[in-house]
Amino acid sequence: MLDATWTLILGLPIIAILLVMVFRRARAVSQRIGEVREEMARNPQDPYRALAELMAEKSGDKHG
């Protein structure tokens, strides 16, 4: 069985690697959210109009 020293020697690098992965992923997600917000600011859309267009397309597919 592993004693506390070996648990720390093996566990701490694994925890460090996982933390680095989490921070990188969080940064990537934050960057993507920023890109989406910039795109929305450049191309504002009326969400109700977009929903109406989607519903019109769906009803056209069913009857067409």
N, CA, C and O atoms as CSV, one atom per row, in Angstrom:
chain,resi,resn,atom,element,x,y,z
A,1,MET,N,N,0.845,-1.175,0.000
A,1,MET,CA,C,0.000,0.000,0.000
A,1,MET,C,C,0.894,1.243,0.000
A,1,MET,O,O,1.982,1.227,0.576
A,2,LEU,N,N,0.436,2.314,-0.644
A,2,LEU,CA,C,1.220,3.545,-0.728
A,2,LEU,C,C,1.105,4.339,0.567
A,2,LEU,O,O,0.032,4.447,1.159
A,3,ASP,N,N,2.218,4.881,0.982
A,3,ASP,CA,C,2.163,5.760,2.151
A,3,ASP,C,C,1.909,7.196,1.687
A,3,ASP,O,O,1.799,7.448,0.487
A,4,ALA,N,N,1.817,8.127,2.620
A,4,ALA,CA,C,1.451,9.507,2.314
A,4,ALA,C,C,2.454,10.181,1.388
A,4,ALA,O,O,2.064,10.990,0.546
A,5,THR,N,N,3.721,9.867,1.527
A,5,THR,CA,C,4.745,10.501,0.693
A,5,THR,C,C,4.549,10.141,-0.773
A,5,THR,O,O,4.567,11.016,-1.638
A,6,TRP,N,N,4.362,8.856,-1.050
A,6,TRP,CA,C,4.163,8.423,-2.434
A,6,TRP,C,C,2.850,8.944,-2.998
A,6,TRP,O,O,2.758,9.250,-4.187
A,7,THR,N,N,1.849,9.043,-2.159
A,7,THR,CA,C,0.577,9.600,-2.606
A,7,THR,C,C,0.760,11.042,-3.042
A,7,THR,O,O,0.215,11.456,-4.065
A,8,LEU,N,N,1.526,11.814,-2.270
A,8,LEU,CA,C,1.796,13.206,-2.645
A,8,LEU,C,C,2.652,13.288,-3.903
A,8,LEU,O,O,2.389,14.101,-4.789
A,9,ILE,N,N,3.674,12.442,-3.975
A,9,ILE,CA,C,4.572,12.468,-5.135
A,9,ILE,C,C,3.802,12.141,-6.422
A,9,ILE,O,O,4.055,12.741,-7.467
A,10,LEU,N,N,2.887,11.213,-6.348
A,10,LEU,CA,C,2.109,10.846,-7.531
A,10,LEU,C,C,0.891,11.747,-7.736
A,10,LEU,O,O,0.516,12.025,-8.875
A,11,GLY,N,N,0.278,12.197,-6.664
A,11,GLY,CA,C,-0.969,12.945,-6.765
A,11,GLY,C,C,-0.810,14.397,-7.148
A,11,GLY,O,O,-1.601,14.924,-7.930
A,12,LEU,N,N,0.210,15.057,-6.605
A,12,LEU,CA,C,0.364,16.491,-6.871
A,12,LEU,C,C,0.605,16.814,-8.353
A,12,LEU,O,O,0.003,17.759,-8.861
A,13,PRO,N,N,1.454,16.073,-9.059
A,13,PRO,CA,C,1.594,16.374,-10.496
A,13,PRO,C,C,0.302,16.145,-11.284
A,13,PRO,O,O,-0.008,16.893,-12.212
A,14,ILE,N,N,-0.437,15.121,-10.911
A,14,ILE,CA,C,-1.703,14.864,-11.598
A,14,ILE,C,C,-2.678,16.014,-11.354
A,14,ILE,O,O,-3.343,16.475,-12.282
A,15,ILE,N,N,-2.761,16.473,-10.120
A,15,ILE,CA,C,-3.639,17.596,-9.793
A,15,ILE,C,C,-3.187,18.847,-10.541
A,15,ILE,O,O,-4.023,19.591,-11.054
A,16,ALA,N,N,-1.881,19.087,-10.612
A,16,ALA,CA,C,-1.357,20.260,-11.314
A,16,ALA,C,C,-1.706,20.206,-12.803
A,16,ALA,O,O,-2.110,21.213,-13.385
A,17,ILE,N,N,-1.552,19.042,-13.410
A,17,ILE,CA,C,-1.881,18.888,-14.832
A,17,ILE,C,C,-3.369,19.141,-15.060
A,17,ILE,O,O,-3.749,19.827,-16.009
A,18,LEU,N,N,-4.196,18.591,-14.198
A,18,LEU,CA,C,-5.640,18.799,-14.339
A,18,LEU,C,C,-6.016,20.268,-14.165
A,18,LEU,O,O,-6.879,20.772,-14.885
A,19,LEU,N,N,-5.386,20.954,-13.228
A,19,LEU,CA,C,-5.660,22.379,-13.034
A,19,LEU,C,C,-5.259,23.196,-14.261
A,19,LEU,O,O,-5.981,24.105,-14.671
A,20,VAL,N,N,-4.109,22.870,-14.842
A,20,VAL,CA,C,-3.675,23.568,-16.053
A,20,VAL,C,C,-4.692,23.342,-17.168
A,20,VAL,O,O,-5.044,24.280,-17.884
A,21,MET,N,N,-5.162,22.120,-17.319
A,21,MET,CA,C,-6.154,21.816,-18.346
A,21,MET,C,C,-7.450,22.597,-18.112
A,21,MET,O,O,-8.050,23.109,-19.057
A,22,VAL,N,N,-7.873,22.685,-16.865
A,22,VAL,CA,C,-9.104,23.413,-16.542
A,22,VAL,C,C,-8.949,24.891,-16.872
A,22,VAL,O,O,-9.844,25.487,-17.472
A,23,PHE,N,N,-7.826,25.489,-16.488
A,23,PHE,CA,C,-7.624,26.914,-16.760
A,23,PHE,C,C,-7.531,27.190,-18.254
A,23,PHE,O,O,-8.063,28.195,-18.726
A,24,ARG,N,N,-6.874,26.329,-18.999
A,24,ARG,CA,C,-6.788,26.519,-20.450
A,24,ARG,C,C,-8.172,26.432,-21.092
A,24,ARG,O,O,-8.518,27.231,-21.962
A,25,ARG,N,N,-8.949,25.457,-20.653
A,25,ARG,CA,C,-10.287,25.291,-21.228
A,25,ARG,C,C,-11.193,26.461,-20.868
A,25,ARG,O,O,-11.974,26.930,-21.696
A,26,ALA,N,N,-11.084,26.928,-19.627
A,26,ALA,CA,C,-11.887,28.072,-19.201
A,26,ALA,C,C,-11.505,29.310,-20.014
A,26,ALA,O,O,-12.373,30.089,-20.408
A,27,ARG,N,N,-10.213,29.488,-20.263
A,27,ARG,CA,C,-9.777,30.630,-21.071
A,27,ARG,C,C,-10.301,30.513,-22.498
A,27,ARG,O,O,-10.726,31.511,-23.080
A,28,ALA,N,N,-10.278,29.309,-23.069
A,28,ALA,CA,C,-10.777,29.106,-24.426
A,28,ALA,C,C,-12.279,29.390,-24.503
A,28,ALA,O,O,-12.753,30.005,-25.458
A,29,VAL,N,N,-13.013,28.941,-23.503
A,29,VAL,CA,C,-14.458,29.195,-23.487
A,29,VAL,C,C,-14.738,30.682,-23.343
A,29,VAL,O,O,-15.624,31.212,-24.015
A,30,SER,N,N,-14.000,31.358,-22.482
A,30,SER,CA,C,-14.179,32.804,-22.312
A,30,SER,C,C,-13.869,33.548,-23.603
A,30,SER,O,O,-14.573,34.490,-23.968
A,31,GLN,N,N,-12.822,33.125,-24.287
A,31,GLN,CA,C,-12.478,33.751,-25.558
A,31,GLN,C,C,-13.592,33.548,-26.575
A,31,GLN,O,O,-13.950,34.474,-27.302
A,32,ARG,N,N,-14.135,32.347,-26.625
A,32,ARG,CA,C,-15.217,32.055,-27.580
A,32,ARG,C,C,-16.466,32.866,-27.258
A,32,ARG,O,O,-17.143,33.349,-28.165
A,33,ILE,N,N,-16.772,33.017,-25.979
A,33,ILE,CA,C,-17.915,33.837,-25.577
A,33,ILE,C,C,-17.700,35.277,-26.031
A,33,ILE,O,O,-18.630,35.920,-26.517
A,34,GLY,N,N,-16.490,35.779,-25.875
A,34,GLY,CA,C,-16.173,37.125,-26.345
A,34,GLY,C,C,-16.355,37.266,-27.846
A,34,GLY,O,O,-16.876,38.276,-28.318
A,35,GLU,N,N,-15.930,36.258,-28.600
A,35,GLU,CA,C,-16.099,36.286,-30.054
A,35,GLU,C,C,-17.575,36.297,-30.437
A,35,GLU,O,O,-17.983,37.027,-31.340
A,36,VAL,N,N,-18.359,35.500,-29.761
A,36,VAL,CA,C,-19.794,35.446,-30.059
A,36,VAL,C,C,-20.448,36.784,-29.725
A,36,VAL,O,O,-21.290,37.268,-30.483
A,37,ARG,N,N,-20.072,37.381,-28.606
A,37,ARG,CA,C,-20.638,38.687,-28.245
A,37,ARG,C,C,-20.243,39.758,-29.250
A,37,ARG,O,O,-21.064,40.606,-29.598
A,38,GLU,N,N,-18.998,39.734,-29.723
A,38,GLU,CA,C,-18.581,40.691,-30.747
A,38,GLU,C,C,-19.384,40.501,-32.021
A,38,GLU,O,O,-19.809,41.476,-32.643
A,39,GLU,N,N,-19.592,39.268,-32.408
A,39,GLU,CA,C,-20.378,38.986,-33.611
A,39,GLU,C,C,-21.815,39.463,-33.435
A,39,GLU,O,O,-22.404,40.020,-34.362
A,40,MET,N,N,-22.373,39.248,-32.263
A,40,MET,CA,C,-23.742,39.708,-32.007
A,40,MET,C,C,-23.815,41.233,-32.031
A,40,MET,O,O,-24.819,41.796,-32.469
A,41,ALA,N,N,-22.764,41.905,-31.567
A,41,ALA,CA,C,-22.757,43.368,-31.587
A,41,ALA,C,C,-22.663,43.889,-33.020
A,41,ALA,O,O,-23.262,44.914,-33.343
A,42,ARG,N,N,-21.914,43.192,-33.883
A,42,ARG,CA,C,-21.792,43.604,-35.283
A,42,ARG,C,C,-23.043,43.299,-36.081
A,42,ARG,O,O,-23.374,44.003,-37.035
A,43,ASN,N,N,-23.741,42.235,-35.679
A,43,ASN,CA,C,-24.892,41.780,-36.452
A,43,ASN,C,C,-26.070,41.536,-35.503
A,43,ASN,O,O,-26.443,40.388,-35.261
A,44,PRO,N,N,-26.652,42.604,-34.971
A,44,PRO,CA,C,-27.759,42.400,-34.032
A,44,PRO,C,C,-28.980,41.823,-34.745
A,44,PRO,O,O,-29.283,42.178,-35.884
A,45,GLN,N,N,-29.657,40.939,-34.055
A,45,GLN,CA,C,-30.839,40.315,-34.631
A,45,GLN,C,C,-31.979,40.394,-33.637
A,45,GLN,O,O,-31.784,40.380,-32.422
A,46,ASP,N,N,-33.159,40.477,-34.188
A,46,ASP,CA,C,-34.362,40.431,-33.374
A,46,ASP,C,C,-34.665,38.958,-33.099
A,46,ASP,O,O,-34.974,38.220,-34.034
A,47,PRO,N,N,-34.586,38.508,-31.844
A,47,PRO,CA,C,-34.781,37.074,-31.579
A,47,PRO,C,C,-36.188,36.605,-31.936
A,47,PRO,O,O,-36.367,35.451,-32.324
A,48,TYR,N,N,-37.182,37.469,-31.815
A,48,TYR,CA,C,-38.556,37.073,-32.151
A,48,TYR,C,C,-38.725,36.895,-33.654
A,48,TYR,O,O,-39.440,36.000,-34.105
A,49,ARG,N,N,-38.063,37.755,-34.426
A,49,ARG,CA,C,-38.133,37.614,-35.882
A,49,ARG,C,C,-37.424,36.329,-36.314
A,49,ARG,O,O,-37.913,35.602,-37.179
A,50,ALA,N,N,-36.270,36.057,-35.704
A,50,ALA,CA,C,-35.530,34.837,-36.044
A,50,ALA,C,C,-36.359,33.600,-35.703
A,50,ALA,O,O,-36.375,32.635,-36.467
A,51,LEU,N,N,-37.046,33.623,-34.560
A,51,LEU,CA,C,-37.893,32.498,-34.186
A,51,LEU,C,C,-39.054,32.352,-35.167
A,51,LEU,O,O,-39.398,31.235,-35.556
A,52,ALA,N,N,-39.655,33.462,-35.566
A,52,ALA,CA,C,-40.751,33.407,-36.530
A,52,ALA,C,C,-40.284,32.824,-37.860
A,52,ALA,O,O,-41.003,32.043,-38.484
A,53,GLU,N,N,-39.074,33.202,-38.297
A,53,GLU,CA,C,-38.538,32.652,-39.538
A,53,GLU,C,C,-38.293,31.155,-39.420
A,53,GLU,O,O,-38.574,30.403,-40.353
A,54,LEU,N,N,-37.771,30.719,-38.276
A,54,LEU,CA,C,-37.563,29.279,-38.073
A,54,LEU,C,C,-38.882,28.522,-38.085
A,54,LEU,O,O,-38.989,27.452,-38.683
A,55,MET,N,N,-39.878,29.082,-37.426
A,55,MET,CA,C,-41.178,28.414,-37.386
A,55,MET,C,C,-41.798,28.371,-38.786
A,55,MET,O,O,-42.432,27.380,-39.146
A,56,ALA,N,N,-41.625,29.419,-39.567
A,56,ALA,CA,C,-42.153,29.443,-40.933
A,56,ALA,C,C,-41.458,28.387,-41.785
A,56,ALA,O,O,-42.102,27.710,-42.587
A,57,GLU,N,N,-40.148,28.246,-41.613
A,57,GLU,CA,C,-39.422,27.226,-42.366
A,57,GLU,C,C,-39.898,25.830,-41.990
A,57,GLU,O,O,-40.074,24.976,-42.859
A,58,LYS,N,N,-40.108,25.594,-40.693
A,58,LYS,CA,C,-40.550,24.274,-40.247
A,58,LYS,C,C,-41.950,23.963,-40.768
A,58,LYS,O,O,-42.214,22.841,-41.202
A,59,SER,N,N,-42.846,24.943,-40.730
A,59,SER,CA,C,-44.199,24.680,-41.208
A,59,SER,C,C,-44.201,24.491,-42.724
A,59,SER,O,O,-45.014,23.732,-43.251
A,60,GLY,N,N,-43.298,25.175,-43.429
A,60,GLY,CA,C,-43.177,24.990,-44.868
A,60,GLY,C,C,-42.645,23.611,-45.215
A,60,GLY,O,O,-43.038,23.033,-46.228
A,61,ASP,N,N,-41.760,23.080,-44.390
A,61,ASP,CA,C,-41.229,21.735,-44.626
A,61,ASP,C,C,-42.288,20.674,-44.439
A,61,ASP,O,O,-42.313,19.690,-45.178
A,62,LYS,N,N,-43.160,20.853,-43.468
A,62,LYS,CA,C,-44.192,19.857,-43.193
A,62,LYS,C,C,-45.246,19.812,-44.286
A,62,LYS,O,O,-45.755,18.739,-44.610
A,63,HIS,N,N,-45.581,20.964,-44.862
A,63,HIS,CA,C,-46.651,21.030,-45.839
A,63,HIS,C,C,-46.128,20.970,-47.266
A,63,HIS,O,O,-46.904,20.800,-48.207
A,64,GLY,N,N,-44.824,21.107,-47.431
A,64,GLY,CA,C,-44.265,21.182,-48.771
A,64,GLY,C,C,-43.876,19.859,-49.241
A,64,GLY,O,O,-43.380,19.722,-50.359
